[in-house]
Amino acid sequence: MSKKSIKLILKTLLLSVVFSGNAFSQIDSSAVSILDSMSSVVTSLESCSFELTTEYDIYNTRFGLVKHSDKANVYLKAPDKFFINREGDKGNKEFYYDGKTIYYYSKDNNQYASMSAPPTIMETIDSIQNEYGIEFPASDIFYPDLVDEMLSNSDNLAYLGLTNADNKECHHIAGTNNEFAYQVWIAADGSFLPVKMVIVYTGKAGSPQYEATFRNWILNPELQGTMFDFIIPAGATKIKIIKK
């Protein structure tokens, strides 16, 4: 029996447990199927590039929840390279990963840091987030077990039909648990690429929101290896990022 068949059986069993074990949980199989298609497309890419715009709320003692935003251009080459250029309210910065080392560069301060990294993209993202608290927005979509994690952490998951998001016809999916509610819009043009996601942290004061929009996807482009090599800019100062 193939690994894919085993995974499908396990997922079917999980859905059965959710339906029978909790009368208040509702998991829509149509939503699961569409999420599976999205995950399959994204995780099978050998390379890709896209533009990511994020908006997020940060609590301010004077004004309450204040909305901030960032924009990133992302270039990934599986299994072990990425370049990310981010600009926005948290500063203008770049990240280079060459399979062995990840480099952080602050364009605002002309400072850089280097950190040893695991041999794959997702291991590196996990390591840097856990050890240094550096976030990589919306990176969850590239985890192979994304849908399984969503199922195990959702009280409700539903397919809401076709709707428009960022001027594209999309499959609209929504889910909840006791900590947050989320919505995902996935392109309905057959590509199953993610278009937009929104998370509302209902378990936190004021229910802060996080929103990410994906644009300008290019699938399996020829990305030159040199674009992932960090070259120290003139006059740049090396700094050390302290672990959490």
C-alpha positions, 0 to 999 in steps of 0.5 A: 500500500502506498504512503499516499493511500495510508495517509488518506485512510488515516485522514478518513479515520480522523474525520470519523473520530471528529464526527463521532467523538464530539457532537459540537465539532463539524468538519466539512470534507469539501474544505479538507479536499480543497486544502489538501489540493492546495497543500499538494501543489505548494509542497511539490514545487521545486522552486517558486516566487511570490509577493506577500503582503501582511497586516497585523494588529499590535496592542498600544497602551494609548490607542488599543489595537493598532494595525501594521503592515509589511510587504515581502518578496519571497524566492524559494528553491527546494530543498535548501535555499531562499531569499526574502526581502521584507519592507514595512513597519518592522523595518527593511530587511533581507534573509538569505539561506544557502543550505548551511547558513542563514544571513539576516541583513538590516537595510535600515542600519546596515547591519548583518548577522549569520546563524548556522542552519539545518539542511532544509528550508522548513527545518531552518524556518522552524529553528530560527523561529524557535531559537531567535523569535524571528518570524516568517509570515505565512510559512505554514502553507509549506508544511507537508502536514499542514492539513493534518495540523488544521484538522487536529486543531479545529473545532469547526471547518467549513467550505463557504463556497465561491467568492472573490478575494483580491480580484480572483474567484476563490474557494472560501474556507473557514474554521475555528477553535477555542483560541482563534478563527481563521479563513482561507481563500484558495484560487478556483482557477484550477491552480489551488494556489493560496490567495489570502488568509485571515486569523482572528485571535478570539482568545486574546483581548480585543481579538487582534487580526492577522491577514496575509495576501499572496500575489504574483505567484511564479511556479518552478522558475529558474532561480540562479544559485547566486541570488541566495548568496549573501555578499556583505555590503560596504561598511556593514557592521556584523552583529549577534542575534541573541537567542530567546 
